[in-house]
């Protein structure tokens, strides 16, 4: 719901959704969702958050 309210343009909200997917064992969805957040953060040139998301993505991928 938070992602919808933010029009899908807030990478932090999308990253929270990815974390929720991860916590319930939906690893594929977590990876896909964090990739979406990463793409938005890159477009917004948020270098610090991009690095955070890359680390998170690597961790999530290690669980596939």
C-alpha positions in Angstrom: 0.0 0.0 0.0 2.8 2.4 0.9 4.4 1.8 -2.5 1.1 2.6 -4.2 0.7 5.8 -2.2 4.2 6.9 -3.2 3.3 6.3 -6.9 6.1 3.7 -7.0 8.7 6.4 -7.1 10.2 6.1 -3.6 13.0 3.6 -3.6 13.0 3.4 0.2 9.3 2.3 0.2 10.0 -0.3 -2.5 13.0 -1.6 -0.6 10.8 -2.0 2.5 8.5 -4.2 0.4 11.5 -6.2 -0.8 12.5 -6.8 2.8 9.0 -8.0 3.7 9.1 -10.4 0.8 12.5 -11.6 2.0 11.3 -12.1 5.6 8.5 -14.4 4.6 10.8 -16.5 2.3 9.7 -15.0 -1.0 13.3 -14.6 -2.2 12.6 -14.3 -5.9 10.1 -11.4 -5.3 12.6 -9.8 -2.9 15.3 -9.8 -5.6 12.9 -8.4 -8.2 11.6 -5.7 -5.9 15.0 -4.6 -4.7 16.1 -4.4 -8.3 13.2 -2.1 -9.0 14.2 0.1 -6.0 17.8 0.1 -7.3 16.8 1.3 -10.8 14.8 4.2 -9.3 17.6 5.2 -6.9 20.1 5.2 -9.9 17.7 7.4 -11.9 17.5 9.7 -8.9 21.3 9.7 -8.6 21.1 8.7 -4.9 24.6 7.2 -4.8 24.6 6.3 -1.1 21.3 4.5 -1.4 22.4 2.8 -4.6 25.3 1.2 -2.7 23.0 0.1 0.1 20.7 -1.5 -2.4 23.5 -3.2 -4.2 24.6 -4.8 -1.0 21.0 -5.8 -0.2 20.6 -7.3 -3.7 23.7 -9.4 -3.3 22.5 -10.7 0.0 19.0 -11.6 -1.3 20.5 -13.3 -4.4 22.7 -15.4 -2.2 19.5 -16.9 -0.8 18.1 -18.0 -4.2 
